Amino acid sequence: MYIVHCQLSIQYRALNTVKGMIVKLKDCKEFIRRQLIQRRSLLSDEEIRDKSNIIVERLKKTGRLEKAGTIMAYMCMKSEVFTRGLINDILAEGRTVCLPIVVEKEKKLEIYKIENIDSDVEPGAFGIYEPVKLPERIINPADIDLVLVPGVGFDIRKNRIGFGGGYYDRFLSQLRPETVKIGLSFDCQVIHELPVEKFDEKMDIIITESRILT
């Protein structure tokens, strides 16, 4: 497991040492973010495919998908855990699948239902494929039973770090308490401890190619 050592208080103004520099919490986050992005970028296409297949099978074996009527997934980008096949499988089972749209001006996610992964998505913000924005397909966050969450990194306490925009943290805070939040991650993205702020949303489960954190 790839571990970035960074000891910081969770207080906003706390300062500590990272590689000999005195930094604030946000600087520590950015340092870790860069390290994890670089680490994940070293995975080959074959490794991403093979590891993603293992992660998806582990997810299916948890039984969580079977208990969920409405599932929010994500369209993978770059070296994220591959989700396209999984989305097709969920749709084939007759479950409701929805995907996020990034609303940059309002710094939020809007969620829309899809029925076909080929015809119902299009390129969106940051080069991410997003659902076609049809008013009749908008989904209320309160109606979602399970969310598959991407991330730059996670830690063993199920904390998450993204790209720094806060889109997912704001969205996840709107869910029902019983909605299950599952982070999909490669082992190289999981570290011992992330610096955490009060608005950072934790996962309920994290699934990698070698283990499940609950």
PyMOL commands that set and color helices and strands:
alter all, ss='L'
color gray80, all
select helices_A, chain A and resi 25-41+45-61+65-67+84-92+125-127+135-137+141-143+167-172+187-189
alter helices_A, ss='H'
color red, helices_A
select strands_A, chain A and resi 16-18+21-23+70-72+96-103+108-114+121-123+129-131+146-149+153-155+160-161+180-184+190-191+205-207+212-213
alter strands_A, ss='S'
color yellow, strands_A
deselect
rebuild
show_as cartoon
